[in-house]
Amino acid sequence: MSTYLQQFAERFAQLEGNHLDALENLYSEDITFRDPLHRIDGLKDLRVYFAQLYANAHDIRYVFAGADEVIPGQGYLRWTLQFRHPRLAGGRPVSLQGCSYLQWRERVHFHQDFFDAGALLYEHIPLMGGAIRWLKGRLA
């Protein structure tokens, strides 16, 4: 694992709702953050996004499984997100696997997460979740 990606993963895993000032050490002011559900431009808006995330979800934990630096300043982190949300899965723990593509100079200026949005949200909503799990089973 590259030293930069390892340090980023360690510091990112330590983020907490009451300790979001650490984002300034991870991301540049002009950060572009994307995932299947959001596009966020700028550190100020990213801080708002994480504040909402930590206010609504509980027991948030990232477990990093590996990293690959493609070329200097670009790489991937593989991770599993574990959390609880009162409106998903009846408040039981939810686990989601994903991957982050990062570009950095001194700090990350581009961060794109890849994950199954259905596995994150739709499968854990009453009624809809059962229908999606049934459909996925039929397609398999």
C-alpha positions as CSV (number, residue, x, y, z in Angstrom):
1,M,0.0,0.0,0.0
2,S,1.4,3.4,-0.8
3,T,2.4,5.5,2.2
4,Y,0.0,8.3,1.1
5,L,-3.0,6.0,0.8
6,Q,-2.2,4.3,4.0
7,Q,-2.0,7.5,5.9
8,F,-5.2,8.8,4.2
9,A,-7.1,5.7,5.1
10,E,-5.9,5.8,8.8
11,R,-6.9,9.5,9.2
12,F,-10.2,9.0,7.3
13,A,-11.1,6.1,9.5
14,Q,-10.7,8.3,12.6
15,L,-13.3,10.9,11.4
16,E,-16.1,11.5,13.8
17,G,-19.1,13.9,13.8
18,N,-17.5,16.1,16.4
19,H,-14.0,16.0,14.8
20,L,-14.6,17.1,11.2
21,D,-11.8,19.8,11.3
22,A,-9.6,16.9,10.3
23,L,-11.1,17.1,6.8
24,E,-8.9,20.1,6.1
25,N,-5.9,17.8,6.5
26,L,-7.3,15.3,4.0
27,Y,-8.9,17.4,1.3
28,S,-7.9,20.5,-0.6
29,E,-10.2,23.6,-0.7
30,D,-11.2,22.7,-4.3
31,I,-12.2,19.1,-3.6
32,T,-14.7,17.4,-5.9
33,F,-16.4,14.5,-4.1
34,R,-18.7,12.1,-6.0
35,D,-20.6,9.0,-5.2
36,P,-23.6,7.3,-6.7
37,L,-25.9,9.7,-4.8
38,H,-24.0,13.0,-4.5
39,R,-21.7,15.5,-6.2
40,I,-20.1,17.9,-3.8
41,D,-17.7,20.7,-4.8
42,G,-15.6,22.5,-2.2
43,L,-14.3,21.7,1.2
44,K,-17.1,23.8,2.9
45,D,-19.9,21.8,1.3
46,L,-18.0,18.5,2.0
47,R,-17.9,19.4,5.7
48,V,-21.7,20.0,5.6
49,Y,-22.2,16.6,3.9
50,F,-20.1,14.8,6.5
51,A,-21.8,16.7,9.4
52,Q,-25.2,15.5,8.1
53,L,-23.9,12.0,7.6
54,Y,-22.6,11.7,11.1
55,A,-25.7,13.3,12.6
56,N,-28.0,10.8,11.0
57,A,-26.0,7.5,11.1
58,H,-24.5,5.9,14.1
59,D,-21.6,3.5,14.8
60,I,-19.9,4.5,11.5
61,R,-16.8,2.5,10.9
62,Y,-14.6,2.1,7.8
63,V,-12.5,-1.0,7.4
64,F,-9.9,-0.6,4.6
65,A,-9.0,-3.8,2.8
66,G,-6.3,-2.6,0.5
67,A,-5.0,0.1,-1.8
68,D,-3.4,0.5,-5.2
69,E,-1.5,3.5,-6.4
70,V,-2.0,3.5,-10.1
71,I,0.5,6.3,-10.8
72,P,2.0,8.9,-8.4
73,G,-0.9,11.0,-7.1
74,Q,-3.7,8.6,-8.2
75,G,-5.0,5.5,-6.5
76,Y,-7.8,3.3,-5.2
77,L,-8.8,2.3,-1.7
78,R,-11.1,-0.8,-1.1
79,W,-13.3,-0.5,2.0
80,T,-16.2,-1.8,3.9
81,L,-18.5,0.7,5.6
82,Q,-20.4,-0.4,8.6
83,F,-23.1,1.8,10.2
84,R,-26.5,1.9,11.7
85,H,-29.3,4.3,10.7
86,P,-32.7,4.4,12.4
87,R,-34.6,4.3,9.0
88,L,-32.6,1.5,7.4
89,A,-32.8,-2.2,8.3
90,G,-34.8,-1.4,11.4
91,G,-31.8,0.3,13.0
92,R,-29.7,-2.9,12.7
93,P,-26.1,-2.7,11.4
94,V,-25.7,-2.3,7.7
95,S,-22.5,-3.3,5.8
96,L,-21.5,-1.9,2.4
97,Q,-18.5,-2.7,0.3
98,G,-17.0,-0.1,-2.0
99,C,-14.0,1.5,-3.6
100,S,-12.7,5.1,-3.6
101,Y,-10.7,6.6,-6.5
102,L,-8.5,9.4,-5.3
103,Q,-6.3,12.0,-6.9
104,W,-4.0,14.1,-4.8
105,R,-1.1,16.5,-4.7
106,E,-0.5,17.4,-1.1
107,R,-4.1,16.7,-0.2
108,V,-6.9,14.9,-2.1
109,H,-8.6,17.2,-4.7
110,F,-10.8,14.5,-6.4
111,H,-12.6,11.7,-4.5
112,Q,-15.1,9.3,-6.2
113,D,-16.7,6.5,-4.4
114,F,-18.1,3.4,-6.1
115,F,-20.7,1.3,-4.4
116,D,-24.1,-0.4,-5.0
117,A,-26.6,2.3,-4.0
118,G,-29.3,-0.4,-3.8
119,A,-27.3,-2.3,-1.3
120,L,-26.9,0.9,0.7
121,L,-30.4,2.2,0.7
122,Y,-33.2,0.4,-1.2
123,E,-32.6,-3.1,0.2
124,H,-33.0,-1.9,3.7
125,I,-36.3,0.0,3.3
126,P,-39.4,-1.9,4.4
127,L,-41.4,-3.4,1.6
128,M,-39.0,-2.1,-1.1
129,G,-36.1,-4.0,0.3
130,G,-37.9,-7.3,0.2
131,A,-39.0,-6.7,-3.4
132,I,-35.4,-5.8,-4.5
133,R,-33.9,-8.8,-2.7
134,W,-36.5,-11.1,-4.4
135,L,-35.7,-9.5,-7.8
136,K,-32.0,-9.9,-7.3
137,G,-32.5,-13.5,-6.4
138,R,-34.6,-14.1,-9.5
139,L,-31.9,-12.5,-11.7
140,A,-29.2,-14.6,-10.2
